[in-house]
Amino acid sequence: MEKDTLIIKKECRVGIAHQFHNGVRCTPYKRIHGGFTLAEAIMATVVLGMAAAGVLLPFTSGARVRAEGMRGTLAANLATNLMEQIINTPFEQIKAEYPEEKFIDPMYANFSRGASCVNVDVPVSLGSYSENAEFILVTVWVKYNGREMAVINRLISK
């Protein structure tokens, strides 16, 4: 009986899937050698690519949020600087309009800023005394690639 078993295994070495020799099922050739087929390799690549995309997605969105935060900080700095310049200007010399200003500095590339100033008269009455108080409403805006990033409003008095 042992002699027959050895002969059967020799006959099955060709390895056609599900072939029967002398009533014994032969194992497929690929199972004997343990390699990957092209289809299995492609599926493994697809699964690995999907897993990598899932892992890397938070990093790319995090980098985008970080860049947006940096732009917001730069916009706030530019708006604050212009507002300080306007506040430090004597009341009578404040202009009605500060035209759009674009920057050459690479750090502020694609940024622009401007301001508008509007006179505001507020009636003030203290008992029998009545007068109009003069104020200027200053609005400073900063844009990045045409999109508004920061706006500051301030009321300035004499």
C-alpha positions as CSV (number, residue, x, y, z in Angstrom):
1,M,0.0,0.0,0.0
2,E,2.8,2.4,0.8
3,K,4.3,1.9,-2.6
4,D,1.0,3.0,-4.3
5,T,0.9,6.2,-2.3
6,L,4.4,7.2,-3.5
7,I,3.4,6.6,-7.1
8,I,0.2,8.7,-6.7
9,K,2.1,11.6,-5.3
10,K,4.5,11.4,-8.3
11,E,1.7,11.5,-10.7
12,C,0.1,14.5,-9.0
13,R,3.2,16.6,-9.3
14,V,1.9,18.1,-12.5
15,G,-0.6,19.9,-10.4
16,I,-3.8,20.7,-12.4
17,A,-6.4,21.9,-10.0
18,H,-8.8,19.3,-8.7
19,Q,-7.3,16.4,-10.8
20,F,-7.9,13.0,-9.5
21,H,-5.4,10.1,-10.0
22,N,-6.4,6.6,-8.8
23,G,-9.2,8.1,-6.7
24,V,-7.0,10.5,-4.8
25,R,-7.4,14.3,-5.2
26,C,-4.2,16.1,-6.2
27,T,-3.3,19.5,-4.8
28,P,-2.9,22.4,-7.3
29,Y,0.6,23.3,-8.5
30,K,0.4,26.8,-6.9
31,R,-0.3,25.3,-3.5
32,I,2.8,23.2,-3.7
33,H,5.0,26.2,-4.5
34,G,3.1,28.9,-2.5
35,G,3.4,31.9,-4.8
36,F,1.0,34.8,-5.6
37,T,-1.0,35.1,-8.7
38,L,-1.2,38.4,-10.6
39,A,-4.8,38.9,-9.4
40,E,-3.8,38.4,-5.7
41,A,-0.9,40.9,-6.1
42,I,-3.2,43.5,-7.6
43,M,-5.7,43.1,-4.8
44,A,-3.0,43.4,-2.2
45,T,-1.8,46.6,-3.8
46,V,-5.3,48.0,-3.9
47,V,-5.9,47.2,-0.2
48,L,-2.5,48.6,0.8
49,G,-3.2,51.8,-1.2
50,M,-6.6,52.3,0.5
51,A,-5.0,51.8,3.9
52,A,-2.2,54.2,3.1
53,A,-4.7,56.8,1.9
54,G,-6.7,56.4,5.1
55,V,-3.6,56.9,7.3
56,L,-2.3,59.9,5.3
57,L,-5.5,61.8,4.9
58,P,-5.5,63.4,8.4
59,F,-1.9,64.5,7.9
60,T,-2.8,66.4,4.6
61,S,-5.8,68.0,6.1
62,G,-3.8,69.0,9.2
63,A,-1.2,70.7,7.0
64,R,-4.0,72.6,5.2
65,V,-5.5,73.7,8.5
66,R,-2.0,74.8,9.7
67,A,-1.4,76.9,6.6
68,E,-4.8,78.5,7.0
69,G,-4.0,79.3,10.6
70,M,-0.7,80.9,9.6
71,R,-2.5,83.0,6.9
72,G,-5.1,84.1,9.5
73,T,-2.3,85.2,11.9
74,L,-0.5,87.2,9.2
75,A,-3.8,88.8,8.2
76,A,-4.5,89.8,11.8
77,N,-1.0,91.3,12.2
78,L,-1.4,93.3,9.0
79,A,-4.8,94.6,10.0
80,T,-3.6,95.5,13.5
81,N,-0.5,97.4,12.1
82,L,-2.7,99.5,9.8
83,M,-5.2,100.2,12.6
84,E,-2.4,101.4,14.8
85,Q,-1.1,103.7,12.1
86,I,-4.5,105.2,11.7
87,I,-5.0,105.6,15.5
88,N,-1.7,107.3,15.9
89,T,-2.6,109.8,13.1
90,P,-4.0,113.2,14.4
91,F,-7.8,113.1,14.3
92,E,-8.0,115.9,11.7
93,Q,-5.6,114.2,9.3
94,I,-7.3,110.8,9.1
95,K,-8.3,110.2,5.5
96,A,-11.7,108.9,4.4
97,E,-10.1,106.1,2.4
98,Y,-6.9,104.1,2.6
99,P,-6.5,102.5,-0.9
100,E,-5.7,98.8,-1.3
101,E,-2.1,98.1,-0.6
102,K,-0.4,94.9,-2.0
103,F,2.8,93.6,-0.6
104,I,6.1,92.8,-2.3
105,D,7.6,90.9,0.7
106,P,7.5,87.1,-0.1
107,M,6.2,86.5,3.5
108,Y,3.1,88.5,2.7
109,A,2.7,87.5,-0.9
110,N,-0.9,87.4,-2.1
111,F,-2.0,89.6,0.8
112,S,-3.6,93.0,0.4
113,R,-5.1,95.5,2.9
114,G,-7.0,98.7,3.0
115,A,-9.2,100.8,5.2
116,S,-12.2,103.1,5.1
117,C,-13.0,105.8,7.7
118,V,-16.5,107.3,8.2
119,N,-17.4,110.3,10.3
120,V,-20.0,109.5,12.9
121,D,-21.9,112.2,14.9
122,V,-23.4,111.1,18.2
123,P,-25.8,113.4,20.0
124,V,-24.8,113.8,23.6
125,S,-27.0,115.4,26.2
126,L,-26.0,116.0,29.8
127,G,-28.8,117.7,31.6
128,S,-29.4,121.0,29.8
129,Y,-26.1,120.7,27.9
130,S,-26.5,119.2,24.4
131,E,-23.8,118.7,21.8
132,N,-22.7,116.3,19.0
133,A,-19.6,114.2,19.7
134,E,-17.4,113.6,16.7
135,F,-16.1,110.1,16.1
136,I,-14.6,108.2,13.2
137,L,-15.5,104.6,12.5
138,V,-12.4,103.0,11.1
139,T,-12.8,99.6,9.2
140,V,-9.6,97.8,8.3
141,W,-9.7,94.7,6.1
142,V,-7.1,92.3,4.9
143,K,-7.5,89.9,2.0
144,Y,-5.6,86.8,0.8
145,N,-6.0,86.0,-2.9
146,G,-9.1,88.2,-2.9
147,R,-10.7,86.4,0.0
148,E,-11.4,88.4,3.2
149,M,-9.2,87.1,6.0
150,A,-9.5,89.8,8.7
151,V,-11.7,92.8,9.5
152,I,-11.2,95.2,12.4
153,N,-13.6,98.0,13.3
154,R,-12.8,100.7,15.8
155,L,-14.5,103.9,16.8
156,I,-11.9,106.8,17.3
157,S,-12.7,110.0,19.1
158,K,-11.0,113.4,19.2
